């Protein structure tokens, strides 16, 4: 009996799934935004709104996702580090899922977008982190009529910045990472 429980929990649904996947999602997270040499690590809360569109092919979903995140700094602002409050936009990310009846494993591959700080620098310049590279891993649970709860972990490194419109590489990458809960609404 103990051997059969994991098998039953992860078997594919007997019903037919929709060929086309369209969803709206919302996520709430907690994490940090830091460069390796920072004197302190800013604690960041996030609120994410996104849409996903894809194709369900047997146990696999392939598609695209677009996300907008509002990032709020909860830790005290260290003047040597600055305030990392801002927004992070990823226009298009590749979405990949493995679907089972009770749970889905989702991966989002992030390789474009920008992280714009709300506050300007000490010399009144706009700072945007660019050239992201990272992922989001999700555990998506069984649907509760149309709404699906999930847990996630996201980690993204930014390798360049744009300071008042002038691009330059970062000597040390900025890492934004967080984890939290989410909800998806399927159409």
N, C-alpha and C positions, 0 to 999 in steps of 0.2 A: 504494500500500500504506500509506504513512504517513497519508494522508487517511482511510482506512478504519478504522484502529486505534481512534481515539476513538469512532467510531460503533459499532463492535462492542462495545467495553467498556461503553458506556452504553445498549445496546439492552435492551428488556424481555425477561424470561425467556419462553421458549416454553411452559413448563409453567403449569398453573393455580395461582394463589396462593389461600390461604385467604381467605374473606370476612371472618372474624372474626380480629382480632389480639389476642393476650394474651401479655404478656412480663413477665419480671422482669429488672431490670438492676442492675448494680453499676458504679460509676465511682470512679476514683482521680485526684485533681487537685492542682494547685499554683497558687497565685495570691496575692491580697492582699485586705485589707479595710481601706478607708481613707475618711476624710473629708478633703476638699480641704485643710483647714488643719492636718492632723496634722503634728507635728514629725518623725515617722518613719513609714514605711509597714510595717505588720505583714504578715509573710509567713505565709500560711495554707495548710495542707494539708487536703484534703477526702476523705472517704469517703462515697459516696452509695449508698443502696439505694432502689429505686423499682419501681413497677409501672405498666404501661400497658395500656390496653384501647381498641381502636378497630376501625374498619371499613376493609377494603381495597377500593377502588373503582378498578379498572384500575390506573393507575400512581400513585395517590394513596392515602395512609392518613390518615384523620381520627380523632382519638380524644382521650382524657383520660389524664393521667399524675399520679401522686402520688409525691412524693419526700421522703426524710429524709436530711439530710446531717450528718455529724459533722465539725466544723471544729476543727483543731488549730493553734495558733500555733507556728511554728518559729523565728521571729526573737526576739531578746532583747526582753523587755517594757520599753517606754519608759513610765515612770511618768506622763508627761504625756498619753499616748495610752491606756494601759490594755491589758489582755489581751483580744484578740478571739476567744478560744477559746469555742466554744459549739455550738449546733445550729441548723440552718436547715430548717424544715419548709414544704413547699408541698403543701397538701391536694389541690388540683385545678389542673392546668394544661392548656391546650389544646395538643394534639399535632398536627403536620402533617408529612407526609413525601412526598417524591417518590421513587418506587421504580424502580430500574433493575436489570438482572440482576446486575451486579457490585458496585454501590454504591447506597446510599440517602442522600438529603439530608434530615435531620430538623431541625425547628424546634419548640421548646417555648416557648410564650408564658407568662411568669410574671407574674401580677398579684394573687396573694394568698399569705399565709403569714407566718411570723415567724422572726426570727433572735434567739435567746435566748442571751445571754452566760452562760457557766458561772460565772465569778467575779462577785461583787457589786461595786458601786462602792465608792469609798473611804469613803463614809458608810453602807455596808451596805445598799444598795438594789438590787433586782433590775432589770436593764436588758434590754429587749426592743426590737429594731428592727422596725417594722411598715410597712405600705403599700408592698410591693415592686412594682417595675416593671422587667421585663427579659426576657431570652431565653436559651435554650441552642441552639447550633447543633451538629449532629452529622454526622459522616461515618461511615456504617455500612457495613461491608464484607461481602463474601460469607460466608455461613454456613459454619462448620466443624461438621459434624453437631450441629445444635440450638443451638450457641453461636456468637454473632455478635460479632466485635470491632468497636470503634468509637473514634473520636477526637472530642473535644468542646471547645467554648469556651462559657463561660457568663458573663454579666454582668448584675448586678441592682443597681438603686438603691433604697435605702430612704428614704422622705421623712418618716417620723415615728418617734417612739419612745414606749415605755411605760415609765415609771420608777415602780416600785412601784405599778403599776395606773393611773397617771395619764398619759393620752395628751397628747402635744404634738408640733407640727411641728418638723422639723430645719431650722435656718437653711441648712445645707449638707448635701446628701444624703450618706449613707454608700454607697459603692460596694463591692460584693463581686464579684470576678471571678476566674475560674480556668480552667485548661485541663488536659486530661489524656487518659487512656485509659479505655475501658469495655468491658463484656461484657454481652450480652443473651442471655437464654434464652427461646426461643419455645415456646409450647405449641400 
